[in-house]
Amino acid sequence: MSAKISFVSLGCDKNLIDSEIMLGLIDEEGYTITHDDSEADIIIINSCGFIMEANQEAIDKVLDMAEYKREGSCKALIVTGCMAQRYKDEIFSALPEVDAVVGTGDFERIGEVIKRLLDGEKQVRLITDNNNLLNPDNSYKRIITSAGGFSYIKIAEGCDNHCTYCTIPSLRGRYRSRTIESLVKEAEILASKGVRELILIAQDTSLYGRDIYGRPCLDRLLRELSRVEDIKWLRILYCYPENITEGLIREMAGNPKVLHYIDMPIQHSEDRILKLMGRRSSNTGLKKIVSSLRAAMPDICIRTTLIAGFPTESEKEFNDLCGFIRDIKFDRLGVFAYSPEDGTPAEKMEGQISEEIKRKRQDILMRLQTDISAERCKQQIGRTLEVIVEGRLENEDNIYCARSYRDCYEIDGFVFFASDEELMAGDFCNIKITESGDHDLIGERTDTK
C-alpha cells in the first residue's frame, strides 16, 4: 500500500542519524517521503528523552502533529526514540493520539510498523532489546538531511559510564562499537555524496573499540577514516577526558585531516562533585589532559560542557568551578542547569538545589565564558583560517558565513566574509581574520581568483 510519510527529528545529532536511517529504509520500501505534514498519511516523531525539557518538547510536538489527524490526511502518529523507550508503558494512556511506539533498539523495523498501521492494527508497540546491534547495511542507506558538505557518523551506540545524573544507559543500552570496516565503508558512501567533513559522535567517542578490539582505539579509527580520499576534515565530539590516550593525542597532532578541535564534556571541576556524579576524572586529571592537548597542539580548540547546581554543590565548590574555568580558559563552553531525571541516583540525593540558584549559577558561568570566548576569538586576528562555507546571508549580495576548524555545526560560532565570486555550501576557502566578537570572526578572502 502506497503512503506518504513525514518525519520530525528531535534532540541530538545521534538521534538525527537514527532518523536518517529510518528515512532511508522508508524510501527503500517504496513509501513517499513528504516535507508537508498536512499531506502525510503517517507522521513519525523521533523523540528525545534525555532531560525533562526534551520530553516536554516531544509531547508538545505530538499534540501539534495530532491536529493533522483531525484536520489533515494523517491516519497515524508513530513515536520513536528515547521518549518512546523511556515511557513505553505510559505513552498510550498519557497520549492517546499516539498509534505506535518504537524503541531505540527497534527503529530499523520502522517499515514493519508502518505496514501494521496501514493494515488497521491499533496501538502497535515494538520495544524489544535496547542492546540490539545496528545492521551496518541499513546505515549505508541513510538519507543525509544536513547541507553544507558535512555529516555526522555514529561510531558507537549506548553507554557504559553510568553517570548518576544520566538516563542514557537505560534508554540506549550498553556501549556497542561499530567495526572500523563498516565505518570506513559508510565514510566512502558519504564522501561519494559530497560530504567533506565527518563529525564523529557517540555517547563517549573516547571509548571507541574497547568492547570489540580490547582497548580504546579511536586513534586507529581516525587513521583509517583519513584514508578516504575525498574526506577533508575529521572532527571529534563527546570525547570523555578519562579515556583520552596518548595515542589519540599523537594521532590528532600528526594527522592533517584530524581537526585540532575536541569536544570534551567535563561537567564539573571539583573532586567531591565529580565523585557524586559518577565521573572518573579529577581536578588534577582534567588539568593534566588539557595541558597535554595544548602541548601537542598549541592551536587546539577545546569545547566542554558543565552542569550547574548538582545536588549538594556548595557555594565554595561553585566558586572554585568558576576559578577553574578562568584558569583553563576553554575556547567553547556550554552549561546545563541540573535536571533531576526519574530513575537516576542523583534524583534521590539529598541536598537538591533550588531552580532559582541553579539558573543563577548557570548564568554566572555563561557570562564568565562570554568574556573568555571573546578573548580567545581576539587571538585569531591576523591568522588565516581555512573555512567550510555554510551559505550566503539573507538579504546580503556577497556576505557569506562559514565555519573554521574551531567551529562545529550548530554549537559554535561563524566566520563572516565577503566574496564577489559565488560560493556554494560545502566549498572551502581561506580567510584572513580581521575582526572578532564574543563568538564569531570576520575576515577577508585570501584565495580569490
ZAZA-833630 format. One record per residue: x, y, z of N, C-alpha, C, CB in turn. Coordinates in pm, whole numbers, plus 50000, padded with zeros to 5 digits. Glycine has a CB too. Layout:
REM residues N
XYZXYZXYZXYZ ...
END
This chain:
REM residues 449
500854988050000500005000050000500885012550000499045000150123 500625021549907501405033949899500935043550008501275040449760 501885050950064501535060850167502595071750169501395054150307 502155083650210503075094750227503475095550375502435108250179 504785096850398505315096950535506055110050557506265084850560 505745116850667506555128550707507275125350837505655141350724 508335132850862509255129250970509635141651049510505122350914 509605140351181510075150951271511185144951358508895156651361 512375150651351513505145651430513855155651539514745142851340 513785151351664514075159951778515355155451847512895159951878 515935164351926517055160352010518405161551943516855146352054 519295152451979520725153851949521065148851809521555146252052 522315150651771522795146051642522825130851632524185151651615 522965124051746522915109451745521525104751706523325103651882 520515111751754519135108751717518895111751569518155116851803 519545122251520519395126051380519835114751288520195138651349 520925107951323521385096951240520355085851236522725091551291 519745082551352518665072451352517535076751260518135070251496 517215089651261516165094851173516555093051027515885109751203 517805095950995518255094750856518245080150809519665100550840 518575070950900518495056650865517045052750840519105047850978 516135057150926514725053950906514215059550774513885059251021 514625071750741514215077650613514685068950496514775091950599 515925064150506516445055650400515675042650386517895052650426 515315036650499514565024150497513145026250444514515017950638 512535037350484511185040550436511195042550285510625053150507 512195049750237512325052250094512535039150018513495061850066 513385030450072513675017650006512415009049994514755010050084 511515010150090510305001950088509205007850000509785000050229 509515018949935508595024249835507625034749886507835013249778 507735038750011506855049250061507365062850012506775048950215 506465072350005506815085849962507105094450084505685092049877 508255100850084508615109750193508175123950157510155109350223 507405130050245506945143650221507405152850334505405144050208 507665165350297508035175450397506825183550443509115184950341 505665180350388504435187350423503615178350516503615191050295 503635181550645502925173250743501435172250713503125178650883 500875182650652499425182950629498975172650527499005196750584 499895168050442499505158250340499975144050373500055162450206 500615142250488501165129150524500075119650571502225130650633 500205107050532499325096550584499785091950722499265084650486 501105091950740501685088150869502765098150905502265073650864 502765102651030503785111851080504605104451185503145124951138 505925104951169506845098551265507565109451342507875089151192 507545108351474508255117751561509355110051631507295124751665 510615112751594511745106251659512135114951779512975104351560 511795110251898511815118652018513125117752094510685114852109 513395128052172514475128252269513855126652408515325141452259 514575120052498514065118552634515155120252737513405105152651 516225127352699517395128552784517105136152913518515135252709 516415147452899516025155453015514555159053002516915168253029 513965163953111512525166453112512115176953008512095170953251 512975186852985512645196952883512495190452746513735207852879 513345180352718513265173352590511985165152582514485164352569 511615158852693510345151452695509165160652667510155144352830 509185172452728508085181852708508025186452563508235193852801 509195188752503509215192652362508585181752276510665195352315 508905169052307508335157952229506825157052248508995144652270 506375158952372504925158652399504215169752322504645160052551 504795181752326504195192952254504125190152104504995205952280 505175183852052505195180851908504135170351873506585175951865 503965160251960502895150351937501545157251929502895139552049 501295166352023499995173252025499825182151902499875181752152 500915188451859500855196551737500515187951616502195203951714 501225176551602501025167851486499645161051489502125157351481 499095159351610497765153151621496685161451552497395151051769 496945174351535495985182751464495765177751321496465197451461 496795171651262496665166851125495835154051118498045164351065 495655147351233494735135951236493295140851233494985127251361 493095152851287491745158351293491395166351167491595167151416 492415173351113492135182651004492845179250873492505196551045 493855170750878494595167250757494305153150713496095168950779 495295147050646495115133550594495795123050680495635132650453 496375127250793497135118050879496235107150937497835125750992 496675094750921495945083350975496585077851102495865072350871 497885080851122498555075151239499785083351277498965060751212 500045083851407501245090051463502125079251524500885100951569 503405079351487504385069951543505385077851625505095061751431 505665073451748506715079651830507855069551844506165084051971 509035073551803510235065351816511225072451907510875062351677 512355066051935513435072752008513365071552158513445086951972 514065080452225514325079052369513065080652454515335089252412 512175089952418510965091252499510095078852485510175103752458 510055073052365509295060752345509855049452432509305056552197 511175048752437511825038352518511595040852667513345037852488 511695053352706511625056852848510215055052905512085071152869 509215058652826507835058252875506975048452795507215072252870 507575037152761506905027252677505595022252737507825015552654 505505022152870504305016952936503255027552961504685010453066 503595040352941502665051052974502165058852854503315060353068 502845057752740502555066952629501115065652580503505064352513 500635053452560499295051952503498215057852593499015037252478 498395056552725497385062052815497555077152831497465055252951 498805081852834499045096152853498805104052725500465098552902 499095097752610498945104452481498155095252387500345108152420 496845094852403496025085952319496105089452170494585086552364 496655101152139496835104851998497855095951928497265119451987 498735089452007499825081351951499285067551912500985079952052 499705062751793499235049851742500305038951749498765051451599 501565042851763502625032751772503825038551845503035027751631 504505030151922505765034051987506825023951946505605034652143 508015029251916509115020951867510355024351950509375023151713 510985014352010512115016452099513415019452027512305004552185 514435023152105515725027152048516465015651981516605033152155 516115003252018516764991851955515974985951839517004981252056 514854992251806513944986351706513634995551589512654982351771 514275007051583513895016951481514145011851339514655029951503 515045001951323515304996651189514124988651135516544987951191 513144985651220511934978351176510764987951152511544967751282 511095000451121510055010651105509095007150991510705024351081 509615000750886508744996950775507674987050818509564990950663 508044977750906507094967950959505984974951036507804957751049 506364984951117505374992251198504414999851107506075001951296 504945006351005504075013750911503065004350847504925020750803 503534992750802502624983150737501524978450832503414971050686 501894975850958500894971151054499824981851077501574967551188 500244994351082499275005151100498375006650977499995018451128 498975005950859498185007350737497214995550720499105008350615 497574984250779496684972550775495574973250879497494959850795 495584984050959494484986151053494764982551197493334978451009 495994978151228496304974651367496344987151453497664967151376 495934986051579495904997251671496954995551781494494998751733 497465006751828498415007151940499534996851922497675004652072 500314998851818501454990051790502594993651883501894991151640 503114983851954504244986052045505384976852001503844983252196 506514982751962507674974851921508874979452003507944976451767 509014973652120510124977052209510664963852264509674986852326 511764959452208512324946552248513594948452329512594937852125 514744949152262516034949552332516794962052289516874936852303 517074970952387517804983152350519304980652333517584993852456 519734968052341521124964552312521294958452173521644954852418 520244959152091520354953951955521504960751882519034955851879 522194953151798523294958551719522774964051587524374947651694 523254975851551522874981951425523354973351309523434996251413 522474971051213522864964451089523534974951001521634957951016 524844973850977525514984550901524944986350761526994981550891 524364975650704523754977050571522624987350573523224963550521 521954988650687520904998750699521495012750711520014995850819 522615013750782523255026750798523735032150663524435025750895 524145023350573524615027650443523495033950359525225015950368 522245031350398521095036350321520615050050370519945026450330 521305055850467520895068750522520595079050414521965074050614 519545086650438519285098450355519815110450432517745100050321 520855116750382521505127650454520625140050449522905130650393 520335145450566519465157250574520255170050600518425155450683 521515168950634522335180850657522855186050524523515177650753 523085199050519523625205250399524965211550433522635215950341 525725214850332526965222050357528195213350363526845229350482 528155201450304529365193550290529805185950413530445202150250 528945184750514529335177250633528275166850667529565186750753 528675157150748527715147550800528265141850931527435136250697 527345138051019527735130651138527915115951102526675132251250 528775109151178528905094751165528955088951307530185090751082 528005080151338527905074751474528765062151483526405071551512 529815062951566530795052151571530445041651676532165057951599 529535044851767529125035251870527765039251921530165034551987 527095029851985525785032152045525855028252192524675024151970 524945034052273524875030452414525975036652498524915015652429 525975033152627526945039052720527165029852839526465052952767 528425028952883528785020953000529195029553119529915011552965 529065042853108529625051553211528775052453337529825065353156 527455051553326526555051753441526765064053531526735039153523 526835075653470526855088053548525535089053625527075100653456 525595094153746524435093553835523285102653794524845096953974 523535112053702522515121553659521875117553526523105135453648 522335106653465522035104053324521185091553306523325102653246 520225092453212519325081353181519765073353058517935086553159 520825077652991521175071752862521395056652867522405078352808 522125051152966522315036452964520995028752966523165032153083 520005033853038518715026853043517935028652913517895031853161 518215039252839517495041852715518175035852594517325056752696 519495035852596520275031952478521075019052495521195043052440 521095013552617521785000852637523285002352659521544992052521 523954990952660525404990752686526154996652566525884976152714 527424999552587528265005352482528544994852375529595010952541 528264998352248528464989152137529144996552022527124982952091 530424993352001531174999551892530824993151759532674998551918 530845000951654530784995551519532184991951473530125005651421 532294982951376533624978951329534244990151246533544965951246 535554990251244536265000051163535884998451016537794998651181 535764985950971535444983450830534094989550792535444968350801 533084987950879531764993350846531775008550844530724988250946 532555014650933532615029150939533365034850820533275033751069 534425028250777535155032650658534255031750535536435024250637 533495020850525532585019450410531535030450411531915005650411 530985033450530529995044150536530625057550500529365044850675 531835059950546532525072450512532735073550361533895073250585 533045062550295533225062650150531915066050080533755049150100 530805060450130529495063450073529145078150093528405054550136 529405083250214529115097350242529975106350154529365100550390 531235102850136532125110850052531615111149908533555105350057 531085099949861530575099349723529355108349706530215085049686 528705111949818527535120849814527915135349839526515116349917 529195138449845529635152249860530045156250000528575161149815 530055146950094530465150250231531985152050235530015139150331 532425162950295533855165650307534305166350453534205178750237 533365169250543533685169450687532865158650756533385183650749 533555149650826532895139350905533005143151052533515125350878 531865143151121531845146251264531565133351339530775157251298 532555128551413532445115751483531685117651613533845109751511 530645109351632529825110551752529545096751812528505117751720 529285096751941528835085152019528485090852155529945073552027 527975082752245527785087752381529135091152444527035077352467 530165083452408531535085952455532475081052346531825078852594 532955090152261533805085952149535145080552195534015097552053 535635085152311536965080952355537025066252393537395089252473 535865059952417535815045652450535775036952325534615042652537 535735043152208535515035452087536465023452076535685044451966 535865011952046536634999952016536974991052134537865003651952 536824996152257537234988152373536464974952381537034996052502 535194975352344534364963352356534644952952248532914967052351 535124957052131535354947252023536824945251990534624951651899 537674954752027539104953451997539974951952121539564965251918 539344952652239540094950352362540744962652423541134940352337 540704973752352541254986252405540614997852330542814986752392 540585009752390540105021352315541015023752194540055034052405 540425025252078541285027051959540675037451864541475013551884 540245048651920539785059651838540895064651747539265071151926 542125063851794543265068051712543355059651584544575066951792 543175046651598543225037751482542085040751385543165022951527 540895043151439539755046351354540015059151275538475047651437 540535069351340540825081951272541825079651159541375092351371 542815071451184543835068551083543205062050960544935059451141 542285052550983541655045550871540675054850798540915033050921 539925062750871538975071850806539705082350722538085078750911 540875086350767541625096750695542115091750559542805101450778 542075078650538542485073050409541375074150304542905058450426 540175077850346539095080050249539405093050175537665080850320 539675091850047540315102549971539575115849978540445098449829 538265115749958537525128249946537085134250080536315126149861 537365127450191537105133350323538255142650357536925122350432 537925155150386538965165350410539155168050559538615178350339 538065168250636538125171350779537485160050861537405184750808 538115156850973537555147751074537475155351206538425134551089 536275155851264536065163451388535525153951495535075175451365 535985155651620535615146551729534715153651830536865141051799 533535147651858532665152451963532545141952074531275155951907 532095146552193531745137752306532885128452347530515129352271 534065134052361535255126252395535535128052544536485130552307 535175118252625535315119752770536795120252808534605108052844 537175129452898538605131452928539265119352991538765143253020 538475111153064539055099853136539725089753043537995092953217 539275089352918539755078952827540565084252710538585071152775 540965096952718541825102352612543235096952630541825118052614 543725089952530545025083252539546125091552473544965069352475 547355088252506548495094652439548465091752290549825089952500 548035079552255547955076052114546965084652039547575061552098 545825087752102544835096452039545405110452019543555097052124 546065115552120546655129052109547685129451998547295133352243 548525119051987549515118651880548855118351743550425106351896 547785110351731547095109451602546465122851564546005098551606 545865129651661545275142651635546335152751592544535147751758 547455152351658548515162051631549205159251497549545161851743 549295146551459550085143051341549305140351215550885131351372 547985138951224547175135651107546565148551052546075125351142 546945152750933546475165750882544975166550858547175168850754 544275155150850542835155450830542055156750960542395143150756 542705153951073542015154751202542115169051253542625144751305 540975175651268540985189551313541505190751455539585195451303 542175201651482542645204551619541475210351698543875214451618 540515201851720539265205351789538815192951863538145210351688 538385194951988537845183652062536735188452154538955176552143 535625181352151534535183752244534725173952360533115182152175 534955179152479535365171052593534515174652714536875173052624 533345168352731532455172152842533035168252977531085165652824 533275178253063533845175253195532785175753305534975185053227 531725183753288530585185353379530895192853508530035172053414 532075191153564532455198653684533965197753701531715193253812 534485205453795535925205353820536315200553958536485219053799 535345199854050535675196954190535485182154222534805205454283 536475176454290536555161954307535335156054376537785158454387 534825162454480533675156754552532455156054462533365164954678 532205166654385531065166754295531265156654183530845180854238 532465155954128532735146254023532475132054071534185147453975 532855129154195532615115854251531115113254267533325114254387 530375123254314528925121854326528265119854189528335134154396 528835125854089528315124353953528605110653893528885135153865 529505103253956529905090553900530955091853792528715083453845 531605103453786532665105753688533985100553743532765120653651 534845095853653536135090153695537285100053683536445077853614 536975112353646538035122353635538215129553768537715132453523 539255137653774539555145653893540045159353848540625138553984 540085168553941540565181953910541975181453852540535190754036 542835173953918544215172753871544275166053735545065164853972 543485155453717543485148453590542985157053475542645136153600 541985165353502541465174153398542515184353355540195181253446 543195189953451544255199553418545355192953336544845205753546 545655180553371546725173453302546365170553157547045160453374 545125166353133544745162952995544655175552909543405155452992 544175186552966544135199152890545555203552856543405210152969 546455202252953547855205952931548475197352822548655204553061 548175184352823548745175252722548225178752583548405160652756 546925181552573546355185152443546975197952389544835186752456 547125207952475547665220852429549165220052402547385231752532 549865211352472551305209752445551505203352308551975201052555 550665193752273550785186952144550245195352030550075173652148 549215203552060548555211751956548275225552014547235204951906 549225234652010549035247852072547805255452020550255256252050 547355252151899546205259251842544895251851865546405261451694 544895241451947543685233351962542535241452021543965221152049 541345238851970540125244752025539435234152110539165249951910 539295236952239538695227252332537325232352375539615224952457 536325224052351534955227052393534585217852508533965225552274 533795223052603533325214552712531905218252751534255215652834 531315210052838530015213152896530075211253047528895204252835 529245218853118529195218453263527755216653309529795231253324 527595211553431526295210853496526335220053617525935196153538 525445229753621525385239153733524325234653832525085253453684 524635235153960523655232354063523395217554087522395238854029 524415209154069524255195054103523965193854253525535186754063 523195183554294522845182254436524055183854528522175168854460 523875191754632524845194754740525995203654695525415181854796 525995208454569527065217554527527065229954616526895221554377 528145231954690528225243354782528615256054707529235240454895 528445267254777528855280054719530345280054690528495291654812 531115274154782532575273454762532915264854641533265267854889 532265253554628532565244754513532185251454382531835231354527 531095258954384530725266254263531755277054233529325272454277 532195284354335533215294754314534525288654265533445302754443 534855276854318536075270054272535935265654127536375257954362 534735261554088534485258153947534695270453860533035252653928 534205281853903534415294353828535905297353815533705306153896 536635295453925538075297653921538775288153824538665296154059 538325275753821538875265853728538665270253583538225252053752 537465275253554537155279753418538005291953381535645283153405 538205300953478539055312653450540495308353421539035322453569 540975298253492542355293653475542545285953345542775284953593 541625276753316541775268153198541485275553069540855256153209 540465284353072540075292052954539725282952835541205301652914 538655275352850538155267452738537725276652625536985258452782 537955272352502537565280552387536045281452375538165274752259 535375270252396533925269552386533395262552510533475261952256 532225266652555531675260752677530165262352680532315267152802 529475251652716528035252152736527715247952878527305243152634 526595252752931526205249853070524745245553074526435262253162 524495234353141523135229953170522855232153318522935215053132 521665237053347521215236753487520815222353518520005246753511 521255217253632520995203253666519495200153660521545199953805 519165188753597517785184253585517645170553652517345183453434 516835169453758516665156653827515805147153744516035158753967 516415136753690515715127653599515205115353671516645123553484 513975111653640513345099953703514235087653689511965097253641 514405080653802515115067953799516615068953810514785060953677 517165081053816518615082453830518995083753977519125094653750 520195079154016520615080554155520625095054204521995074654172 521015104354116521105118454157519745124154194521725126754046 518695119154131517365124254162516995121654307516325117754069 517535110854365517185107054502518145112754605517155091954514 519165119954560520145125354654519535136354739521355130654579 519955137254863519585148654947520385160754901519845145555097 519905172454943520625184654907520335189654768522085182454921 519115187154717518715192554587518705207854596517315187054544 519145214254491519305228854489518125235154415520645232954421 517685246654463516515253054405516755257054260516125265354487 515655257654182515755261654042516355275654030514365261253976 515985284554123516505298254117518015298554126515905306754229 518575290954220520035290854237520705283954119520425283754369 520115273054070520705266153955520785275353835519875253653919 519705282553808519685291553693520655303153712518275296853669 520745308053836521685318853864523115314353839521525323754009 523455302353885524815297153864525075294653716525025284253945 524085289753646524225287853502524525301153433522955281653443 523805311553469524015324753408525395330253439522955334453457 525845328353563527175333353601528245326653517527445330853751 528145313453501529135306153421529115310553276528875291053430 527935312753221527845316753081528395330853060526415316053034 528145339753155528715353253143530235352753153528135362653252 530715344453242532165342753257532755337453127532475333153373 532105327753068532625321852944532575331552828531865309352910 531585340352825531495350052715532745358652709530255359052732 533225362952825534465370952828535655362752781534725376252970 535715350152824536825341552784536765338852633536795328252862 535565336052583535405333352441535825345352357533955329552410 535435357352401535815369452329537335370952325535175381852393 537975367652437539445368452444540085358352349539925366052588 539565345952347540115335552260539885338952112539495321852293 538725344852083538455348951945539395360151900536995353451930 539665369451989540545380651956541945375851917540645390452074 542355364651977543665359051947543775353751804543985347952044 542625352351737542635347251599542905358351497541305340451567 542815370951540543035382051446544455381251389542805395751516 544535382051257545815380951189546095367051134546915384851282 545405356951186545565343251135544785341451005545115332951241 545245332650921544485328550803543945314550830545365328850673 542615313250825541945300750858541235295150735540945302750973 541385282250715540585275650613539175273750668541215262050570 538185276450586536795275350633535975267250534536175289350652 534895261350585533915254650501532665263350498533595240150554 532205266650378531105276150360529785269650400531035280950213 528965277150474527605272750507526585279050414527265276050653 526815291550375525865297750283526005312850284524445293850318 525205319050200525205333650191524135339250284524965338350044 524405350550345523445356750435522235361850357524095368150514 521075360150418519855365350356519925380350342518615361350439 519425385250231519365399650203520745406150191518575406550312 521765398050171523115403350150523645397650018524085399650271 524145406449932524575401949800525815393049803524835413849712 526755396249889528025389049879528645385650015528995397149799 527825385350120528345382050253528025367450284527745391650361 529055359950320528915345650347529235342550492529825337450253 528645331750542529045326450673529655312650652527815325650770 530625309650734531375297150720531835292650857532585298850624 532435280850862532985275450986534445272050967532185262951033 535265275651065536665271451064536795258551144537585282651123 538035253851161538245241851242537755243951385539725237951243 537625256651428537215259851565535695259451585537735273451602 534965256851477533505258651483532785246051437533075270551397 532165239251531531335227851494529935232751455531255217651610 529305225551366527985229251317526985230751432527475218651217 526255241751430525145244951520525555248751662524235233451527 526705244551711527005247051853528075257651875527455234251917 528825261451772529885271351789529605283751704531255265251752 530645291251675530465303951605530605302851455531425313851656 530715314551390530845315551245532035324351209529555321051182 532465323051085533395332451022532625339250909534705325250970 532555352550913531845360150811532845366950718530905370550876 532525367250590533435373550493532665377050366534635364250460 533245385850287532655389750159533335382150046532775405050137 532535379149944533115372749825532295376749703533145357149842 532965382649603532285385849477532055373249394533115396149397 532915363249416532735350349349531625342649421534075342149346 530695336949347529615329349409530155316349468528495326449308 529785313649592530235301649660529035293049696531035305249786 529285280149705528235270649740528515264749878528135259449635 527435260349946527615253450074528525241350053526255249150134 529515240150140530475229150129531775233050062529855218050054 531825244850000533085249649942534065253150053532845261849849 535355252050023536405256250116537115268450060537415244750140 537515277450150538345288750111539155293550231537485300250053 540095302350205540975307450311540595321750346542455306650266 540505324350476540065337350525541085342750625538655336350590 541555354950599542425361750697541535369450794543445371350626 541665366350923540785372151024541205386451053540805363651153 540225395551047540485409751069539765415351191540105417650947 538655409151230537875413751345537325401751422536705423051299 536965404151547536395393451628535295398751718537485386651713 534365389751755533305392851850533385383351967531925392151783 532285381652038532275372552152532435358052108530975374052230 531855354551993531905340651947532265339351799530575334151972 532105350051723532275349451578533495357451533531025354751507 533895354751408535045361551349534635367851215536225351851329 535355378151175535145384651046536495385050977534535399151062 536475382550844537745382550773537615385550627538425369650790 538745383950555538815386850412539395374750340539675399450384 538855371850221539375360750143540795363450096538465357950024 541625353150101542995354450052543235345549931543985351050163 542185338649885542355329049775541425332049660542115314949823 541065344849641540145348449532540835346249397539675363249545 539995343249298540535340649165540905353649096539535332949080 
END
